[in-house]
Amino acid sequence: MSQNKVKILGIAPYEGMKSIMARIASQRDDIDLSVFVGDLNEGVEIAKRNISSNCDIIISRGGTAQMISKITEIPLIEINISVYDILRTIKLAENYSEKYAIVGYPAIITSAQMLCDVLQSNIDLFTIHSKEEASETLKNLKKQGYKMVLSDMITTTLAKRMGMNAILITSGEESIKSAIDQAVKLYKSYIHVKEDNKFLEEIIRGNGDNVIVFDSNSNIIFDSITSEDTDTIIELLRSELPNTLKLGSHKIYKTINENLYTIRCRRILNQEREYAVYYFRYDKAPTSGQLSGINYYNKAQVEDSFFNSFFSIINTTSKNHYDIEQLSLSKSPIMLTGEVGTGKSQMANLLYTFHPYSNNPLVNIDCGLLNEKGMKYLTTNTNSPLLDKSNVIFISDLQKLSDKSALDLLALIRDLDLHKRNKLIISCVNTTEEPKLSIRLEYMNKLQCSNIHMDPLREKIEEIPDASSLYLGTLNLDTSNQVLGFDTDAIALLQEYDWPYNYTQFKRVLNELSVITTTTYISKENVKSILQKETAILSNSSTAQIDSEDTIHLKLDSSMTLDDISKEVIKRVLKLNNDNLTTTAKQLGISRTTLWRHLK
């Protein structure tokens, strides 16, 4: 590696910016770029861990850049947001049908105002100067009926936490190129000589996967922790510090959140000062909770799962007419019903986050994965979560249990008063078939469950344009593609489709459309091609099923109208499916609404 290359530490607030920075760097021979993804405090921690790696200049954006500048003397270049960046985001929001505004720091709003004047646009603009002001502004906007904001990373994060939709104003390639050019120019304007730090070299030579160093006053002076249990491990090692300074070298073992930590402790002297150095590795600890179908998740894991899920991104749960928080706080068990792919598991995650028991783990009993060993553990082991209290217990996919196992579990729940000692949430796929329907009703009646029904996507087609825009905005953060929306009539095709696998299928189709689209807008032809493929897969499967069970023979009369023939075909297929409307609609490639219309 040439010695005259500028060593740049890039800290991007989102994955898409990292990809663009890496691509630009690969096209230049005068820089050596190391780029990471982290926003605000996470970005600061990344900077702390990497500023010792001989970097010459740091490049970041917005609030993250301002925070990093306060913890290091290394020169920092901030990536500016250009007028074109704002225009690109406004175009992405064109399909959004509800009230929205642009919220940002003065640099963003000044450019946005000029752009709105040129475009003669009436988008509402709100200026903020701090994270606290951003939070207060968003609260007021939400009260005034605003549903979405176009904003920087800080405001976008706050908006999503408040249940609002948000599209991040991303930095385009031209803005990032400009920042890198400034970094190179700044570096060449001065000579910065660095001395090797022998103390840190000695620490790193310890060969630990993770390293943390404290001074004798318990202050952290270096760390390279990648563990998910960072805060817990830091507090553990702080409590171990007096022992380390007294004993010198020793080892400790500790299980934290199902991880088994092996920690090697050392006392090192540097310039007559004492330091405690800890090297540690960790692996999954074997626990009974890891039995097939039984898992424990802490609050951070559940929140991460929900807030990064498709359902959170498109904000579908906030549009549910149920008072989610009130139902979560009630004493009644909750039965989540709906078709496959309607988001029952993510609704359970959201209910958990609202409940006072969320400081304890979420216990997930997945009936689809629960084997005989797992069922035996639940019913006989003294460590069974069914014997515990003050937890949120989520029994998912109840319909996948055998009829006998489902009824045995219900009897056990009642005998142990499980639903009175814990918050119980149960999910079940809708069916009108016996005996699954009777078992579901037995649970609801015997446990006195409140019901949350998750509507299928075909009954909420009016949400498809907004949901598509929001999810495309998120996809743009993870790739260097910048898809801004759909061509004319492309959205209409999505709304006309039946979506038998609901939001799960919808997300997969949007992902595929984003991948195959090479232009700024997704074409009607691409949408039509993808949906035809989806229909063909389902039709082939459905046809095989009908052929294996019966053959439809129709005696046609010349006086019969097309509606008469359609109605007769529907009646025959309905009979083959034991009057199951959903299965019949899927086989015929029509919606339940169309099916009902033909049967009237």
N, C-alpha and C positions, 0 to 999 in steps of 0.2 A: 504494500500500500504506500503510495507516494506521501512524503512528509508534508507537502504543501497543500494537501486537501483540507478544506474547512470541515471540522468535525461538528456536526449539527445534531442537537437533541430535539426531535420534534415531538410535541405532545398534542395530539388531536382529540377534540371532544367527542368525535364519532368515527366509526370505522371507515366510512366513505372518504373522509378527509385523509385518513392514513393511507388509503390506497392511492389517492391522487398524488400525495407527497412522495410516496415510494416510486411511483411511475416517473415523476419529474426527475427525481434523484438518479434513476437508472439511465437517464438520457444525458447526464452531465458527468464530466470527469474531474470537476474541481471541488466536489463535496463528498463527504462520507456521512450519510444520514442514518441515524437510529431513531425510529419513530414508534411511539406507543399510543394507545387509546386510553384516555382518562379525563374526566371533567371535574372542575372545581377541586375539592379536597383530594379526590383520587389522583387528579393530575399533579397536585402539589406533592403527594407522597411519591409518585413516580419520579418527579424531578429530584426529590431528596435522595432517592436510591441511585440515581444515575449521574448526578452532577460531579461525582468523584471519578467518572470514567473518562477524564481528559476531554470533555466536550468544550468547544470554543464558544458556541452560541446556542441559545434555546429559541425555538420558534413555537408559538402557541397562539390561541385566539381568545378574545373576550375576557370574561371574568376569570377564567383559568389563568390566562397570561398575567393579569393584574395580581393575582394571588401568588404566582410563582415568583414574580419580580420582587416580592417582599421577603423571600427566604433565601435569595442567592445574589451574589455580586456578578455572576456571569451575565454578559449582555443578552438581552431578550428582544426579539422582534415579534411584534404582534401582527397577525394576519388581519387585514382590514376587510370589511364587508362592502363590496362595491354595489353600485346602482344595478348592475346586471344581475348580481346575486339576488337582490330584492325582487327584481322583475321576474326572475326564474321562479321564485317562490309564489309570487302573485299568480302567475300562470298556472301553477300546480293547484291553486285553490279555486280556480275558475268554476269547477263542477260542484263546489260546495254550496249547498242550498240555504244554509242557515246563517245567522248573523255572526260576523267575525271582525277582528281588528288586528292591526299591527302594533305590537308592544315591544319597545326596546330602548336602549341607551341613546343619547342624543345623536351619535354618529349614524345609527341606523335610521332614526326618525327623520333627520335632516335629508338624507338621501331618499327616503320613502316619500317625504312631502314633495320633493322636486319631481319625483317620478309620477306621483299621483296628479300633480299639476299638468305635466306634459301629456299624460294619458287621459286627463279629465275624468279621473276615477274618484269615487266618493268613499273610499275605504277609510274607516276611522283609525286615527293614529294616537298613541299614548306613549309619552316619554317617561322613562324611569331612570334613577340614578344609583340604585342599590338593590340588593336582593330583598331587603325588607319592603322597599317601596314597590317592587315588582309583585310581592305577595299581596300587599294591600290593594294595588291596582287590579289584580286578577279577581280578588274577592268582590270588588265593586262591579267589575264587568260581568261577572257571573250573575250578580243580583239584577243587572240591567238586561239580562237575556242573551248575552253573547255566548255562543257555543264553542267558538274556536279562536285561537290566536296564531298569528305568524310571528315568530320571535326568535331570540337567541337561545342558547342552550340552557341558561339559568331559568329563564321565564318558561321555556318549553317544559322543563322538568317540573317546575312548580304547578303549571297548568294541568299536567296529567295527574299529579297528586291530588288536585282539587276536583278531578272528574271532568275537566274540560278537554276538548280536542286541541291539538297543537301541531303545527308544521314548523320544523326547524328551518331557519334561514341559513342555508348551507353556503360555504365559500366555494366559488368556482375555481377552475384551474388557473385562470389569469391572476386572481388575487393571491393564490399560493405561490405562483411563479414570482410575482413581485416581491413577496416576503423573503423568498430564498435569495433573490438578487440583492435585496437590502442586506441580508445576513452576510453574504460574501463580501460586499462592499465595505461593511462595517469591520469585518475581520481584517481585511487588508489595510485598514486605516490605522491599525495599531499592532504592536508586537507584545504578545502576552506570554510571559515565561512562567511555567508551572514547575514546582518542585515535587519530586516523588514523595509520596507519603508512606514511609516504611512501616509505620504502625498499622495502617489499613492493609498493606500488603501481607503483613504477618497474620492478620485476622482472616483474610480471604484464603490464605494457604491452609486454613483448618479443614478445607474440603467439605464443609457442611452444605447441604442443599439450601438451608435457610440460616441466616446469621443475624444476630442482634447484639449490640454492644451498649452497655450502660456505664456511666461514670459512677463514682462512689456516692453521688447524690440522687441516684435513680433516674437521671436524665438519659434519654436515648441519644447517642451520638452517631449511630450508624445502624441500618437494618436492611436486609434483603429478603424480607418475609413475603412468601407467596401463599401462605396458609389461609384458608377461609375462616380460621378461628383467631385472627390477628389480635383482637382486643383481649380475648381470654388468655392467650399465650403470653401476651405482654404483662398482664397483671400477675399471672403465675410466676413469671421470671423475676418480676420486681420483688415479689414476696420471697424469692429464693436468693436474692442478691446478698444479704448479710452472710448467709451460709457459704456462698461462693467465695466471698472475700476472705472468709475465715479458713475454709478448707482448701482452697485452690482448685485443683482438678477433681471432678467427680461426675457421676451420671445420675439422671433421674428419668423415670418413666411416668407418663400421665395419659389417661384416656380423656379426651375432650370431644364432645359431640360425635361420638362413635369413631373418632380417630385416635390411634395409639401413637403417642409421641415418644421418641427416644432422644433425649437431650444430653449433650456433652457440655459440661461447664468448665470454664478456665478463668483463672485470674492472671491478668497481664499488667506489668508495670511499664509505663512510658513517661519519661521525664519526671520520675519520682511520683507519678500519679497512678492510682489503682483503677483498673477497669475490669468489669465482669463481661466475659464474652461467652455467648451461647450458640452452639451449632446444633441443629436438630433436623430430624427426618420424621415423617409420619406415614402411617398406612391405616387402612380401614381395620378397625378392631372387630373381631368376630363376636357378634351379639345375637341373642335370640330374636331380636327385632328384625333382623335381616332375613328371616324365614320368608319363603316365597309368598307374596301377597300381603305381607304385613310390613309397613314402613313408617318411620317417624321423620317429620320434617319440622325444623325450627321456623320461627317467624320470618327471619331473613330469607330463608329458602322459599317459603310460600309467597312472600311479597315479590321476590325476584321472579318466580314462576308466573305470577299473575300479571305484574306490571310490564313484563316483557312478552306476554302472550298476545296472540292475534286478537282476542276478545277485548283486551285492554286497549290495544292500539286503535281499534275501530270504535271503541267506547260503546259496545253493544249492551253491556250489563247496565250502564247508567240509564238506558232507554227502556229497561224493563219497568213495568208499571208497579211492581212490588216495592215496598219500603224495605230494602235489603238490610239496612242497619237495624231497624226495629225488629225484624224477624230474627236476626242474629242474636239480639239481646233477649228475646223471649225465651221462656223455659221450654216451650214445645219443641219436639224434634221436627226436622224439616225434611220433606220428601221432594227431591228434585226429579221432575219427569220431563221427557222430551225425546225426540228422535236422536239417532246417532249423529254426532258432530254439532250439536246445538250449544255446547259449552257448559255442560253440567259440572264437570270437574273444576273449571275455573270459577264458576259461581260458588262452589264449595270453598275454594281458596279465599274468595272475597268475603264470604260469610265468616270464615275463621279470623280474618284480620280485624273484623269489627268486634269480636267477642272478647270479654275480659280474660278468658282462658288462653288467649293467644300468646301469653308469656310462657305457656307450656307447649310442648310439641303438638303438632297436628298428627293424629294417628290415622293412617289410611289403610283400610282393609279392602283390598282390591279383589272382589269376588271372581273376576276373570282369571286371576293368577293364583288364587288360594287353592293350594293342593291339600291332600289328606293330612299331611304332616302339619301344615299351617292351621287347619281346622282343629286338629287335636290339640295344638298349642293353645289356641284361643279358648278351648273348652275345658282343658285340664291343667294347664301350667299355672303355677302360682304367680308368675310374672306376666300373665296375660293382661293386655290393655283393658280387657273387659272387667277386670277386677280393680282397676285404677279409678281415680276420681279427678274432677276438675280438669278434664281434657276436652278438646273438640275431637270427636271420633267421626270419621267419614267412611261409611260403607258404600263403596262405589260398584256400579254394575250389578245390582242385586239380581237381575234377571238371569245372570250367568250361573248362579248357584242351582244345583238340582232342587226340585220341589221339596224333597225331604230335608235337605240341608238348610234351605231357606226357612222352613217352618221350625226346624230345630233351633236355628239361630234366633228367631223371634221369641221362642219360648225362653231361651237363655237370657235374652235382653230383659224380658219382663221379670223373670225370677230374680235376676241380680239388680233390678232397678237401675240398669245401666243408663237409661235415658233420663233418669232423675239426678244421677250423680255427675253426668257429663252433658255436654252439648252434642247431640246426635244428629248427624246429617246423612241421609241415604239418597243414592241416585239410582234411577231405574229407567231403562228405555221403554217408551210407550208401546203397548201392545194390547190388542183387544182379544187376543187368543187365550183360551183357558189351558192350563190352570194358572198361567203367569199373572193374568189380570186379577184373579181372586187372591193370589198371594200378595200382590201389591196393595190391594184394598184391605187385606187383613192387617198388614203392617200399619197402614194409615189409620185404620179404625182402632186397633188394639193399642197403638202407641200415641194416638191422638196427634198425628203429624199435621203441621202446616204444609201446604203444597206450593211450590214454585214451579210453574210450567214454563219450559224454555221453548219459545216459539220457533218453528222451522223457518229457514231463510226465505222460502217461497211465499210465506205470509208477511214478509217484511221487505218486499222488493224495493220499496221507496228508500230504503237505507243503503242500497247498493252503490249509488253514485258517491255519497259521502264516504262510505267505508272503503271504496276503491281508492279515492284520493288520499285518505289517511294512510292506508297501507302502502301505497306507492311511495308516499313521502318517507316512510320508514325504510323501505327497500333501497331508496336512493342513498341512505346513510351507510349502507353496507356494501355498496358497489360504486364503481366510477360511472355507471350509467345514470342519466338524469332524465327519466321518463316523466313527462309533465301531465299526462292524462290520456284520454281516449279520443279517437276520431269520431265524427258524427255517426250516429246509429250503433256504435260499438257498445255503449252502455246499455242501449235498448236490448241488444242480444243477451247480455248478462241478466237483465231483468225478466226476459221471456223464458229463460231456462228454469227447469224444475228443481234443481239442486237436491237430489235425493240424499246426499251425504252432508248437506247443509254447510256450515261455516268451515268445517274441515276441508271439504271439497273446494269451497270458494277460495280459501287461502292457497291451496295447491294450484288452482287454475291461475290466480293472480301471480304467483311465483313463476309459473311457466311462461305466462305472457310477458313478464318483465325480462326473463332470460332470452326469449326468442326475438324480442323487439329491438331493432337496431336504429330506430328513428326516435324522434322526440315524443311522438304520440303512438299509442297502441291502435293498430288498424282494425277495422271491422272484419277484414279477411282473416287476421290472426285469431280474433275471438271466435269467429265462425268455425275455423279449423279445429281449434282446441275443443269447443263444445261438441262438435260432430264426433270427435274422437271419444269424448266422455260418453256420449249417447250410444255410440257403437259398442263400447265395452259393456255397458249396462244391458243393451238390447241383446247382444250375443249371449250374455249370461242368462237373461230372462227367457229367451227363446228356448235355450237348452233345457231350462227347468220345465217349461210348459210341455215340450215334446216328450220329456221323460215321464210325465204324469198323465197326459191325455192329449188327444188331438181334437181341435175345434172343427166341427163340421157344420156348415150353415146351409139351410135350404132357402135359396133366394127366390123372391117373388118379383116379377117385373114391376109390380105396383109399389114396391118398397122404395122409400126415399133414402138418400145417403144417411140422414139422421137415424132412420129406422135400422139400417144395417149397422151403423156405429153402436147404437144402443144394444142391439142383439149380441154383437161381439163383446161388448163390455160386460153384459150379463153372464155370458159363458165363461169369460176369464175370471170374473168375480166369484163364480161358483167353484171354479178350480182352486181358487185361493181361500176357500172357506169364508167368503165375504170380507176378507181383509182389504180395505180400501187402499191403504198405503202401498201394499205389495202389488195390487192390481194396477194402480196408477204408474208405478215404476216400470212394470212389464210392458205397458202400452205406450210409455214415453210421454205421458200427459200429466198434468197437475191434478191434485185432488179436486180443485175447484171445477176444472173442466169435466172431470169424471162425474161429479154431482150434477152438473148442468145437463149431461147426456142422459142421466138416470131419471130426471124429473118427468 
